[in-house]
Each structure stands twice: as structure tokens, then as C-alpha cells.
Amino acid sequence: MSERFCSLIVFGPGAPRTFQLHLSRGAIAILVAAFLLSFLAVILIGHTVPGPVNEVDRAQLETENHTLRVEASNAAIGIERLNTKLSELEATSQRIHELVAQ
């Protein structure tokens, strides 16, 4: 068994038994390392996770998002119209090319 480095004795008020905890140097080192690791993980998560968004910013983002959706929809409609005009122009060009070739 490893050498005891620290003993913790807990007396409960009115409890008939005591709780004894014997810790070795290795166990204390593991506990300290686990505490430091969890503390650093909490700090890292606190810095990487964005804070809450207030209602003014949320409303502004929703407005911008809606505007972008409308612009994308309008662009898609414009592209569709250009594609139909392009196909009409290609058909007209093909007819002209056939007439010139005759």
C-alpha cells in the first residue's frame, strides 16, 4: 500500500461514525491535475462559446436574413428569365444561320 500523505477526517454533527479519507501523494497530484484540467476546460469553453444575442441584434439579423432571401429569390427569377431569353436568342440565331447557309 502506498504511503499516506494526507488524512482527512470528517465529523458529522450528531453522527455516530466518522469518515476517514487517506490520500497519497499520487492521489493528491491526480486530484490537482483533474481540477486544473476542468478549470482550464471551463475557461476555454467560456471563451469559445459566443454570448447571448440581445433582441435588437436578433431583429437586425432576421431583417438582413429576410432581405437576403428576397434578393436570392429575385436573382433566381432573373436567371430563369435570362435562360429563357438565351434559349430564344439561340433559336433565332440558329434560324438566321440556316437562312444564311442556304
N, C-alpha and C positions, 0 to 999 in steps of 0.2 A: 504494500500500500504506500502511496506517496506521502511525503512529509506534509504535515499540516502547517499552513502559513497563517491562516486566519480562522477563527471560530466565531460564529455569530449565534448568540443565544437570545431567543425571543420569549419574553414572559407576557402572557396574556392576562388582562385583569380578570381575576376570578377563575382563571383556567387552571385545572389541576395539573396539567402537564406543560412542560417547556418544549420549545422547538429548538433543536441544535443543528447548526449547519457548519460543517468543517470544510474549508476551502484550501486548496493547494495553490502554489504559485501559478501553475499552468491553468488552473480553472479561473483564477482571477485575471490572467492575461487574456484568456478566451472571452470572458465577460466584458473586459475593457475593449477588446477589439470589436466585439459584436456591437457594443454601444456606439463606438466611434463610426463603424460602418453604417449603422442605421441612422445616426445623426447626419452623416455626410449624404446619405441617400435622401433624407428628408430635405436637406438644403438643395441638393441637385434638382429634385422634383419641384421644389418651390421656385427655382429659377427657370426651369424649362416649361412648366405649365403656365399658359397665359392666365392673367387675372380675369375677373368677370367683366363683361362688357356692359356699360351702362345703357340706359334706354335711348338716349339721344344718339349714341353711336350705332345702336342696333337699328333704329329707324332710318338713319342715313344709309347704312349698309343695305337695308331692304329696298330703299328707294333706288339706290345705284344698281342693285341686282335686277330690279324690275325694269329699269331703263335699259340695261344691257340685254335682257331677254327680248324686249321690244325691238331693239336695234338688230339683234340676231335674227329675229323673225322677219323683219323688214328686209334684211340683207338676203335671206333665203328666198323671199318672194322676188326680189330684184334679180337674183341669179337665175331663178326659174324663168322669168320673163326674158332675160338675156339669152338663155339657152333656146327658147322658142324662136326668138328673132334670129339667132345664129343659124338655127336649122332652116328657117325660111330663106335667109340670105344664101346659105349653101345650096338650097334647092334652086333658087333663082340663078345663082352663079353657074350651076350645072346646066340649066336650060340655056343660058347665054353661051356657054362653052360649046354646047351641042349645036346651037344655031350658027356659031362662027365656024365650026368644023365642017358644016355642010357645004 
